[in-house]
């Protein structure tokens, strides 16, 4: 982020006419249709999960399996 900001500042100081838009320079700020969440089966309640949600689910599954193993060890 700092490097991208420095690039924009260089454009602003040296040649503002060639400065790219903020949305183009920072890809995550683009609100085009390709970055929006897609709807599965046209049901508004069932959205495709984000990457962080998948990662969170995997982490929770691993934590639950570690707890189960520790609980079995404590019973023995």
C-alpha positions as CSV (number, residue, x, y, z in Angstrom):
1,X,0.0,0.0,0.0
2,X,2.8,2.4,0.9
3,X,4.5,1.8,-2.5
4,X,1.3,2.3,-4.4
5,X,0.7,5.6,-2.5
6,X,4.2,6.7,-3.3
7,X,3.6,6.0,-7.0
8,X,0.5,8.1,-6.9
9,X,2.3,11.0,-5.1
10,X,5.0,10.8,-7.8
11,X,2.4,11.2,-10.5
12,X,0.7,14.1,-8.6
13,X,4.0,16.0,-8.2
14,X,5.6,15.3,-11.6
15,X,2.9,14.9,-14.2
16,X,-0.7,15.1,-12.8
17,X,-2.2,14.7,-16.3
18,X,-0.9,11.1,-16.5
19,X,-2.1,10.1,-13.0
20,X,-4.2,7.0,-13.1
21,X,-7.5,6.9,-11.2
22,X,-7.5,5.5,-7.7
23,X,-9.8,2.7,-8.6
24,X,-7.5,1.6,-11.4
25,X,-4.3,1.9,-9.3
26,X,-5.8,0.1,-6.3
27,X,-7.5,-3.0,-7.7
28,X,-9.5,-3.8,-4.6
29,X,-11.3,-0.5,-4.8
30,X,-12.9,-1.4,-8.2
31,X,-16.6,-1.8,-7.8
32,X,-17.2,-3.5,-11.2
33,X,-19.4,-6.5,-11.6
34,X,-16.5,-9.0,-11.7
35,X,-15.5,-8.2,-8.1
36,X,-19.0,-8.5,-6.6
37,X,-20.2,-11.7,-4.9
38,X,-22.0,-14.0,-7.3
39,X,-25.4,-15.5,-6.4
40,X,-25.8,-19.2,-6.6
41,X,-29.2,-20.6,-7.8
42,X,-30.7,-17.1,-7.9
43,X,-31.4,-17.5,-4.2
44,X,-30.4,-14.3,-2.3
45,X,-29.8,-16.3,0.9
46,X,-27.1,-18.5,-0.7
47,X,-24.1,-16.4,-1.6
48,X,-20.8,-17.9,-2.7
49,X,-18.5,-17.8,0.3
50,X,-15.5,-15.4,0.4
51,X,-12.0,-16.8,0.6
52,X,-11.6,-15.6,4.2
53,X,-14.8,-17.5,5.1
54,X,-13.4,-20.7,3.6
55,X,-10.1,-20.2,5.5
56,X,-12.0,-19.5,8.7
57,X,-14.1,-22.7,8.3
58,X,-10.9,-24.8,7.8
59,X,-9.3,-23.2,10.9
60,X,-12.3,-24.0,13.0
61,X,-12.4,-27.6,11.8
62,X,-8.7,-28.0,12.7
63,X,-9.2,-26.4,16.1
64,X,-12.2,-28.8,16.8
65,X,-10.1,-31.8,15.8
66,X,-7.2,-30.7,18.1
67,X,-9.7,-30.3,21.0
68,X,-11.2,-33.7,20.3
69,X,-7.7,-35.4,20.3
70,X,-6.7,-33.6,23.5
71,X,-10.0,-34.6,25.2
72,X,-9.4,-38.3,24.2
73,X,-5.8,-38.0,25.6
74,X,-7.1,-36.6,28.9
75,X,-9.7,-39.5,29.3
76,X,-7.0,-42.1,29.0
